[in-house]
Amino acid sequence: MARKVGHQSAMIEKLETSINGQTITYTLKRSLRARRVRLEIRPQTGLSVIVPRSYNIGQVSELLKSKERWVSRNLERLSHFQSLPAKKELSCGDTVPYLGRDLELVKRKNQDGVDDVTLEGNMLAVSPVLFKNGILELALERWYRTEAARLINERADKLSSNMGISYKRIIIRGQKTRWGSCSRKKNLSFNWKLVMAPQPVLDYVIIHELTHLKEMNHSKKFWELVAQYCPEWREHKKWLKQHESDLTARLCA
């Protein structure tokens, strides 16, 4: 049963409940804009329950009990992520992932004098000034986003042609909890960090979202269509789950 530790009239309250025999502290937020109950788990705030202003607070305990598996699984993943050792800033000689392989960072001036990041085989040539100014992470993200736009558009064009599916446009984003999404307007969004994963995994996510243009659900028919063009989709989905913490972490050594 939830135990109140905040004030009755507060818009935000701290409460406790028992999940799988453990006492969990969560934040209860009453929102004037919320139309339904929503659960969130974030590194900064932990578990939050957002409810409409008129929601019966007495029902929160039963709600969390019905969502025990989801809450336990995601709190465990959050705990694992937070327990990872702090990582140092990148420097020359370190490696970063790209399409499933490691690229070594090297300092190299661009011949045309532009401060930039350039792919050279298994090396990523970075202008020295980007190291000195402490903006390497931003420069690498910009490079990754550019690569993501190029590669994902290329693969989506080829895969959509094979599948006989058309889409309107592709948007590259930096979602925290999603690898891709599909809108009813036939626009596809993808996380730029996907280009860190092996290409078969990248292709799986693209096929997944393209399939949603035919089936806007995760029904048996949806997965059958995915399997038709990506027979090893289970392995790729598992790979993403296993490496999620690595891929979603900030760029560092």
RODRENVO-267724 format. One record per residue (C-alpha): residue number from 1; residue in three letters; z, y, x. Coordinates in pm, whole numbers. Layout:
pos:NUM | code:Ala | zz:Z | yy:Y | xx:X $
...
***
This chain:
pos:1 | code:Met | zz:0 | yy:0 | xx:0 $
pos:2 | code:Ala | zz:-87 | yy:344 | xx:127 $
pos:3 | code:Arg | zz:203 | yy:562 | xx:239 $
pos:4 | code:Lys | zz:166 | yy:936 | xx:221 $
pos:5 | code:Val | zz:249 | yy:1135 | xx:533 $
pos:6 | code:Gly | zz:90 | yy:1463 | xx:431 $
pos:7 | code:His | zz:160 | yy:1719 | xx:155 $
pos:8 | code:Gln | zz:65 | yy:1645 | xx:-207 $
pos:9 | code:Ser | zz:-133 | yy:1966 | xx:-258 $
pos:10 | code:Ala | zz:-317 | yy:1953 | xx:75 $
pos:11 | code:Met | zz:-695 | yy:1912 | xx:78 $
pos:12 | code:Ile | zz:-657 | yy:1682 | xx:379 $
pos:13 | code:Glu | zz:-381 | yy:1420 | xx:404 $
pos:14 | code:Lys | zz:-280 | yy:1155 | xx:655 $
pos:15 | code:Leu | zz:-197 | yy:820 | xx:500 $
pos:16 | code:Glu | zz:-135 | yy:464 | xx:608 $
pos:17 | code:Thr | zz:-241 | yy:128 | xx:470 $
pos:18 | code:Ser | zz:-228 | yy:-234 | xx:579 $
pos:19 | code:Ile | zz:-556 | yy:-406 | xx:672 $
pos:20 | code:Asn | zz:-553 | yy:-764 | xx:797 $
pos:21 | code:Gly | zz:-182 | yy:-737 | xx:870 $
pos:22 | code:Gln | zz:-216 | yy:-418 | xx:1074 $
pos:23 | code:Thr | zz:-102 | yy:-71 | xx:977 $
pos:24 | code:Ile | zz:-398 | yy:166 | xx:979 $
pos:25 | code:Thr | zz:-370 | yy:544 | xx:968 $
pos:26 | code:Tyr | zz:-655 | yy:721 | xx:792 $
pos:27 | code:Thr | zz:-745 | yy:1070 | xx:675 $
pos:28 | code:Leu | zz:-790 | yy:1134 | xx:305 $
pos:29 | code:Lys | zz:-1015 | yy:1429 | xx:226 $
pos:30 | code:Arg | zz:-1059 | yy:1572 | xx:-122 $
pos:31 | code:Ser | zz:-1399 | yy:1736 | xx:-146 $
pos:32 | code:Leu | zz:-1530 | yy:1967 | xx:-417 $
pos:33 | code:Arg | zz:-1884 | yy:1862 | xx:-324 $
pos:34 | code:Ala | zz:-1831 | yy:1487 | xx:-313 $
pos:35 | code:Arg | zz:-1974 | yy:1299 | xx:-610 $
pos:36 | code:Arg | zz:-1855 | yy:956 | xx:-498 $
pos:37 | code:Val | zz:-1610 | yy:798 | xx:-258 $
pos:38 | code:Arg | zz:-1733 | yy:770 | xx:103 $
pos:39 | code:Leu | zz:-1584 | yy:596 | xx:407 $
pos:40 | code:Glu | zz:-1647 | yy:727 | xx:758 $
pos:41 | code:Ile | zz:-1536 | yy:606 | xx:1103 $
pos:42 | code:Arg | zz:-1591 | yy:846 | xx:1391 $
pos:43 | code:Pro | zz:-1465 | yy:851 | xx:1751 $
pos:44 | code:Gln | zz:-1297 | yy:1190 | xx:1707 $
pos:45 | code:Thr | zz:-1126 | yy:1132 | xx:1371 $
pos:46 | code:Gly | zz:-1105 | yy:756 | xx:1318 $
pos:47 | code:Leu | zz:-1116 | yy:632 | xx:959 $
pos:48 | code:Ser | zz:-1167 | yy:895 | xx:687 $
pos:49 | code:Val | zz:-1187 | yy:848 | xx:311 $
pos:50 | code:Ile | zz:-1372 | yy:1131 | xx:134 $
pos:51 | code:Val | zz:-1314 | yy:1146 | xx:-242 $
pos:52 | code:Pro | zz:-1411 | yy:1382 | xx:-527 $
pos:53 | code:Arg | zz:-1140 | yy:1629 | xx:-626 $
pos:54 | code:Ser | zz:-1075 | yy:1446 | xx:-954 $
pos:55 | code:Tyr | zz:-1053 | yy:1098 | xx:-798 $
pos:56 | code:Asn | zz:-742 | yy:893 | xx:-874 $
pos:57 | code:Ile | zz:-573 | yy:868 | xx:-533 $
pos:58 | code:Gly | zz:-385 | yy:561 | xx:-649 $
pos:59 | code:Gln | zz:-711 | yy:365 | xx:-630 $
pos:60 | code:Val | zz:-765 | yy:427 | xx:-258 $
pos:61 | code:Ser | zz:-552 | yy:130 | xx:-147 $
pos:62 | code:Glu | zz:-752 | yy:-113 | xx:-362 $
pos:63 | code:Leu | zz:-1075 | yy:42 | xx:-239 $
pos:64 | code:Leu | zz:-978 | yy:-9 | xx:126 $
pos:65 | code:Lys | zz:-865 | yy:-363 | xx:50 $
pos:66 | code:Ser | zz:-1208 | yy:-440 | xx:-95 $
pos:67 | code:Lys | zz:-1368 | yy:-296 | xx:222 $
pos:68 | code:Glu | zz:-1136 | yy:-473 | xx:470 $
pos:69 | code:Arg | zz:-1412 | yy:-654 | xx:656 $
pos:70 | code:Trp | zz:-1623 | yy:-340 | xx:699 $
pos:71 | code:Val | zz:-1326 | yy:-130 | xx:809 $
pos:72 | code:Ser | zz:-1194 | yy:-395 | xx:1051 $
pos:73 | code:Arg | zz:-1536 | yy:-456 | xx:1206 $
pos:74 | code:Asn | zz:-1610 | yy:-88 | xx:1262 $
pos:75 | code:Leu | zz:-1262 | yy:0 | xx:1387 $
pos:76 | code:Glu | zz:-1294 | yy:-285 | xx:1637 $
pos:77 | code:Arg | zz:-1628 | yy:-150 | xx:1757 $
pos:78 | code:Leu | zz:-1480 | yy:199 | xx:1786 $
pos:79 | code:Ser | zz:-1184 | yy:64 | xx:1983 $
pos:80 | code:His | zz:-1420 | yy:-116 | xx:2222 $
pos:81 | code:Phe | zz:-1626 | yy:199 | xx:2272 $
pos:82 | code:Gln | zz:-1318 | yy:414 | xx:2337 $
pos:83 | code:Ser | zz:-1178 | yy:159 | xx:2584 $
pos:84 | code:Leu | zz:-1486 | yy:180 | xx:2807 $
pos:85 | code:Pro | zz:-1400 | yy:339 | xx:3142 $
pos:86 | code:Ala | zz:-1492 | yy:702 | xx:3195 $
pos:87 | code:Lys | zz:-1821 | yy:733 | xx:3373 $
pos:88 | code:Lys | zz:-1915 | yy:973 | xx:3646 $
pos:89 | code:Glu | zz:-2198 | yy:1221 | xx:3629 $
pos:90 | code:Leu | zz:-2538 | yy:1099 | xx:3738 $
pos:91 | code:Ser | zz:-2656 | yy:1164 | xx:4091 $
pos:92 | code:Cys | zz:-2947 | yy:1077 | xx:4314 $
pos:93 | code:Gly | zz:-2977 | yy:699 | xx:4359 $
pos:94 | code:Asp | zz:-2824 | yy:613 | xx:4021 $
pos:95 | code:Thr | zz:-3029 | yy:433 | xx:3759 $
pos:96 | code:Val | zz:-3107 | yy:498 | xx:3394 $
pos:97 | code:Pro | zz:-3259 | yy:254 | xx:3140 $
pos:98 | code:Tyr | zz:-3618 | yy:278 | xx:3020 $
pos:99 | code:Leu | zz:-3797 | yy:13 | xx:2811 $
pos:100 | code:Gly | zz:-3547 | yy:-249 | xx:2922 $
pos:101 | code:Arg | zz:-3568 | yy:-182 | xx:3296 $
pos:102 | code:Asp | zz:-3374 | yy:43 | xx:3532 $
pos:103 | code:Leu | zz:-3529 | yy:355 | xx:3683 $
pos:104 | code:Glu | zz:-3385 | yy:495 | xx:4004 $
pos:105 | code:Leu | zz:-3326 | yy:870 | xx:4010 $
pos:106 | code:Val | zz:-3478 | yy:1038 | xx:4313 $
pos:107 | code:Lys | zz:-3501 | yy:1403 | xx:4416 $
pos:108 | code:Arg | zz:-3857 | yy:1519 | xx:4452 $
pos:109 | code:Lys | zz:-4026 | yy:1854 | xx:4415 $
pos:110 | code:Asn | zz:-4314 | yy:1869 | xx:4172 $
pos:111 | code:Gln | zz:-4638 | yy:1965 | xx:4349 $
pos:112 | code:Asp | zz:-4716 | yy:2236 | xx:4099 $
pos:113 | code:Gly | zz:-4373 | yy:2391 | xx:4144 $
pos:114 | code:Val | zz:-4248 | yy:2312 | xx:3792 $
pos:115 | code:Asp | zz:-3889 | yy:2190 | xx:3764 $
pos:116 | code:Asp | zz:-3938 | yy:1867 | xx:3578 $
pos:117 | code:Val | zz:-3874 | yy:1492 | xx:3543 $
pos:118 | code:Thr | zz:-4163 | yy:1257 | xx:3623 $
pos:119 | code:Leu | zz:-4198 | yy:881 | xx:3593 $
pos:120 | code:Glu | zz:-4329 | yy:718 | xx:3914 $
pos:121 | code:Gly | zz:-4332 | yy:341 | xx:3885 $
pos:122 | code:Asn | zz:-3970 | yy:228 | xx:3887 $
pos:123 | code:Met | zz:-3845 | yy:570 | xx:3989 $
pos:124 | code:Leu | zz:-3772 | yy:885 | xx:3797 $
pos:125 | code:Ala | zz:-3854 | yy:1183 | xx:4017 $
pos:126 | code:Val | zz:-3633 | yy:1480 | xx:3935 $
pos:127 | code:Ser | zz:-3665 | yy:1832 | xx:4073 $
pos:128 | code:Pro | zz:-3371 | yy:1906 | xx:4309 $
pos:129 | code:Val | zz:-3275 | yy:2219 | xx:4117 $
pos:130 | code:Leu | zz:-3192 | yy:2007 | xx:3811 $
pos:131 | code:Phe | zz:-2925 | yy:1827 | xx:4014 $
pos:132 | code:Lys | zz:-2784 | yy:2148 | xx:4163 $
pos:133 | code:Asn | zz:-2752 | yy:2331 | xx:3834 $
pos:134 | code:Gly | zz:-2564 | yy:2050 | xx:3664 $
pos:135 | code:Ile | zz:-2819 | yy:2023 | xx:3386 $
pos:136 | code:Leu | zz:-2952 | yy:1679 | xx:3473 $
pos:137 | code:Glu | zz:-2832 | yy:1521 | xx:3149 $
pos:138 | code:Leu | zz:-3017 | yy:1779 | xx:2938 $
pos:139 | code:Ala | zz:-3331 | yy:1743 | xx:3149 $
pos:140 | code:Leu | zz:-3323 | yy:1364 | xx:3111 $
pos:141 | code:Glu | zz:-3270 | yy:1386 | xx:2736 $
pos:142 | code:Arg | zz:-3569 | yy:1618 | xx:2710 $
pos:143 | code:Trp | zz:-3777 | yy:1366 | xx:2909 $
pos:144 | code:Tyr | zz:-3656 | yy:1075 | xx:2695 $
pos:145 | code:Arg | zz:-3740 | yy:1263 | xx:2374 $
pos:146 | code:Thr | zz:-4090 | yy:1338 | xx:2502 $
pos:147 | code:Glu | zz:-4140 | yy:973 | xx:2597 $
pos:148 | code:Ala | zz:-4002 | yy:859 | xx:2262 $
pos:149 | code:Ala | zz:-4247 | yy:1080 | xx:2072 $
pos:150 | code:Arg | zz:-4539 | yy:950 | xx:2278 $
pos:151 | code:Leu | zz:-4449 | yy:581 | xx:2279 $
pos:152 | code:Ile | zz:-4327 | yy:555 | xx:1921 $
pos:153 | code:Asn | zz:-4635 | yy:731 | xx:1786 $
pos:154 | code:Glu | zz:-4860 | yy:499 | xx:1988 $
pos:155 | code:Arg | zz:-4679 | yy:184 | xx:1879 $
pos:156 | code:Ala | zz:-4649 | yy:297 | xx:1516 $
pos:157 | code:Asp | zz:-5023 | yy:365 | xx:1498 $
pos:158 | code:Lys | zz:-5105 | yy:19 | xx:1630 $
pos:159 | code:Leu | zz:-4841 | yy:-169 | xx:1431 $
pos:160 | code:Ser | zz:-4914 | yy:13 | xx:1105 $
pos:161 | code:Ser | zz:-5284 | yy:-70 | xx:1145 $
pos:162 | code:Asn | zz:-5199 | yy:-438 | xx:1197 $
pos:163 | code:Met | zz:-4972 | yy:-435 | xx:892 $
pos:164 | code:Gly | zz:-5213 | yy:-243 | xx:670 $
pos:165 | code:Ile | zz:-4948 | yy:25 | xx:608 $
pos:166 | code:Ser | zz:-4992 | yy:401 | xx:635 $
pos:167 | code:Tyr | zz:-4728 | yy:666 | xx:699 $
pos:168 | code:Lys | zz:-4736 | yy:1046 | xx:702 $
pos:169 | code:Arg | zz:-4554 | yy:1152 | xx:1015 $
pos:170 | code:Ile | zz:-4295 | yy:1048 | xx:1270 $
pos:171 | code:Ile | zz:-3984 | yy:1250 | xx:1354 $
pos:172 | code:Ile | zz:-3777 | yy:1193 | xx:1668 $
pos:173 | code:Arg | zz:-3406 | yy:1254 | xx:1616 $
pos:174 | code:Gly | zz:-3072 | yy:1193 | xx:1787 $
pos:175 | code:Gln | zz:-2890 | yy:1008 | xx:1510 $
pos:176 | code:Lys | zz:-2542 | yy:884 | xx:1594 $
pos:177 | code:Thr | zz:-2542 | yy:580 | xx:1369 $
pos:178 | code:Arg | zz:-2908 | yy:499 | xx:1297 $
pos:179 | code:Trp | zz:-3200 | yy:368 | xx:1497 $
pos:180 | code:Gly | zz:-3455 | yy:458 | xx:1233 $
pos:181 | code:Ser | zz:-3505 | yy:562 | xx:873 $
pos:182 | code:Cys | zz:-3781 | yy:589 | xx:615 $
pos:183 | code:Ser | zz:-3821 | yy:847 | xx:339 $
pos:184 | code:Arg | zz:-3998 | yy:809 | xx:7 $
pos:185 | code:Lys | zz:-4242 | yy:1073 | xx:131 $
pos:186 | code:Lys | zz:-4358 | yy:815 | xx:391 $
pos:187 | code:Asn | zz:-4202 | yy:999 | xx:683 $
pos:188 | code:Leu | zz:-4041 | yy:785 | xx:954 $
pos:189 | code:Ser | zz:-3752 | yy:896 | xx:1176 $
pos:190 | code:Phe | zz:-3650 | yy:725 | xx:1500 $
pos:191 | code:Asn | zz:-3369 | yy:766 | xx:1751 $
pos:192 | code:Trp | zz:-3499 | yy:882 | xx:2090 $
pos:193 | code:Lys | zz:-3262 | yy:641 | xx:2268 $
pos:194 | code:Leu | zz:-3476 | yy:350 | xx:2146 $
pos:195 | code:Val | zz:-3700 | yy:401 | xx:2450 $
pos:196 | code:Met | zz:-3410 | yy:275 | xx:2662 $
pos:197 | code:Ala | zz:-3444 | yy:-66 | xx:2493 $
pos:198 | code:Pro | zz:-3706 | yy:-333 | xx:2576 $
pos:199 | code:Gln | zz:-4038 | yy:-271 | xx:2403 $
pos:200 | code:Pro | zz:-4011 | yy:-578 | xx:2173 $
pos:201 | code:Val | zz:-3683 | yy:-429 | xx:2040 $
pos:202 | code:Leu | zz:-3852 | yy:-91 | xx:1994 $
pos:203 | code:Asp | zz:-4140 | yy:-260 | xx:1810 $
pos:204 | code:Tyr | zz:-3892 | yy:-441 | xx:1583 $
pos:205 | code:Val | zz:-3734 | yy:-112 | xx:1471 $
pos:206 | code:Ile | zz:-4077 | yy:39 | xx:1404 $
pos:207 | code:Ile | zz:-4185 | yy:-269 | xx:1205 $
pos:208 | code:His | zz:-3855 | yy:-257 | xx:1017 $
pos:209 | code:Glu | zz:-3915 | yy:102 | xx:903 $
pos:210 | code:Leu | zz:-4283 | yy:45 | xx:829 $
pos:211 | code:Thr | zz:-4187 | yy:-249 | xx:608 $
pos:212 | code:His | zz:-3964 | yy:-15 | xx:407 $
pos:213 | code:Leu | zz:-4281 | yy:164 | xx:297 $
pos:214 | code:Lys | zz:-4354 | yy:-151 | xx:97 $
pos:215 | code:Glu | zz:-3999 | yy:-262 | xx:21 $
pos:216 | code:Met | zz:-3734 | yy:13 | xx:2 $
pos:217 | code:Asn | zz:-3451 | yy:-239 | xx:29 $
pos:218 | code:His | zz:-3327 | yy:-528 | xx:239 $
pos:219 | code:Ser | zz:-3424 | yy:-803 | xx:-2 $
pos:220 | code:Lys | zz:-3544 | yy:-1151 | xx:90 $
pos:221 | code:Lys | zz:-3900 | yy:-1028 | xx:44 $
pos:222 | code:Phe | zz:-3835 | yy:-741 | xx:287 $
pos:223 | code:Trp | zz:-3717 | yy:-974 | xx:565 $
pos:224 | code:Glu | zz:-4004 | yy:-1212 | xx:500 $
pos:225 | code:Leu | zz:-4246 | yy:-924 | xx:560 $
pos:226 | code:Val | zz:-4061 | yy:-823 | xx:877 $
pos:227 | code:Ala | zz:-4074 | yy:-1183 | xx:1002 $
pos:228 | code:Gln | zz:-4449 | yy:-1195 | xx:939 $
pos:229 | code:Tyr | zz:-4508 | yy:-928 | xx:1203 $
pos:230 | code:Cys | zz:-4193 | yy:-977 | xx:1412 $
pos:231 | code:Pro | zz:-4091 | yy:-1346 | xx:1412 $
pos:232 | code:Glu | zz:-3806 | yy:-1287 | xx:1659 $
pos:233 | code:Trp | zz:-3654 | yy:-998 | xx:1462 $
pos:234 | code:Arg | zz:-3310 | yy:-1164 | xx:1451 $
pos:235 | code:Glu | zz:-3290 | yy:-1168 | xx:1832 $
pos:236 | code:His | zz:-3397 | yy:-805 | xx:1855 $
pos:237 | code:Lys | zz:-3150 | yy:-698 | xx:1587 $
pos:238 | code:Lys | zz:-2874 | yy:-886 | xx:1772 $
pos:239 | code:Trp | zz:-2974 | yy:-719 | xx:2101 $
pos:240 | code:Leu | zz:-2938 | yy:-374 | xx:1944 $
pos:241 | code:Lys | zz:-2595 | yy:-457 | xx:1808 $
pos:242 | code:Gln | zz:-2477 | yy:-598 | xx:2141 $
pos:243 | code:His | zz:-2603 | yy:-297 | xx:2340 $
pos:244 | code:Glu | zz:-2526 | yy:-26 | xx:2085 $
pos:245 | code:Ser | zz:-2232 | yy:115 | xx:2283 $
pos:246 | code:Asp | zz:-2444 | yy:141 | xx:2598 $
pos:247 | code:Leu | zz:-2740 | yy:304 | xx:2427 $
pos:248 | code:Thr | zz:-2538 | yy:548 | xx:2217 $
pos:249 | code:Ala | zz:-2318 | yy:661 | xx:2508 $
pos:250 | code:Arg | zz:-2403 | yy:990 | xx:2676 $
pos:251 | code:Leu | zz:-2633 | yy:975 | xx:2976 $
pos:252 | code:Cys | zz:-2413 | yy:907 | xx:3276 $
pos:253 | code:Ala | zz:-2385 | yy:662 | xx:3561 $
***
